[in-house]
C-alpha cells in the first residue's frame, strides 16, 4: 500500500468526517472506496467514448456498403 499526502477542502473534510463517523468506518477505508468508485466511473466514460468513436467509424463503412448494394440492385 502507498502513502500519499492529500490537501482536501475544509468543507469536504468535515463532510467526510461526519459520514465516516455515522458509518463507523475508518477514514482511510472510506477514501479508498471513494477513489475506487471514481476510477470505475472514469474507466466507464473512457470506454463509452471509445465505443462512440468506433461506432461512428463502423457506421460510415456500413453506409458505404449499403450504398454499394443498392447500386448493384438497380
N, C-alpha and C positions, 0 to 999 in steps of 0.2 A: 504494500500500500504506500502511496506517495503522500507527502505532506506539502500543503500549499498555504500561502498567506493570502488572505482574501479581504479586500476592502468592500464593505457592504453598507448601503444606505441605512441610516439610523431607523427610518420607518420600516424598512424591510426586516431589519434585525429584530425590532420589537414585535412585529407580526410573527416571525419565526419562533421567537421565544414563547409567545402566547400559544401558538399551535403545538409546539413540541411538549409544552407543559401539559396541555389538555390531552394529547395523545400518549403521554408518558413514554416518549421515545427520545433517545439521545439526539442532540442537535446534529452531530456528525452523520448519523444514520439518515436523518431526515434530509439533510442537504445532499447526501449521496444519492438517495432515491429521487430527489427533485432533479438533479443533474442527469441521472439515467433516463428519467421520463422525458426531459427536454431533448436529450440526444435522440431518443426514439422518434420524437415528433420531427426533428430536423432531418433525420435519415429518410423518413416517410416523404417529406417535402422534396428532398433531392431525387428520390425515386419517381415521384409524381412528375417533376419537371422533365426528367429523362424520358419517361414514358410519353409525355405530351410531345416532346421533340421527335421521338422515334415514330410516334403515331402519325405526325404530320408528314414525315418522310414517306411512310408506307402509303398514306392517303394519296400523295402525289403519284406514286408508282401505280397504285390501284386504278386511279382515274385514267392514267395513260393507257394501261392495259385494257380497260373498259372501252375507251375510245377506239383502240385498235380493233377490238372485237366488233364494235358497232360498225366500223368501216368495212370489215370483212362481210358482214351480213347484207350490206347494201349492194 
